[in-house]
């Protein structure tokens, strides 16, 4: 097997792992922050998972479930969540590409 074939095999394995991660996590819908807030308003006591990333600047990441789908948004500033929102602080949120 040549080096090119080995690299191709590794690439295929990585693609398969990503596809499996997407299947395991279900559908993730990326929305704008305002749309995310609108979804939260539709639920009496929503659960939101939050995290911060610090690369060049701080970004705030949010996930919530609604009607069987997972909604994701990121923002340059923290979202103001109402008191009835249950918040889980995560170390990191990873979204498959």
Secondary structure, DSSP 8 states (H G I E B T S, - for coil): --HHHHHHHHHHHHHHHHHHHHHHH--EEE--HHHHHHHHHTSTT-EEEEEEEESSSEEEEEEEEETTEEEEEEESS-----TT-EEEE-S------
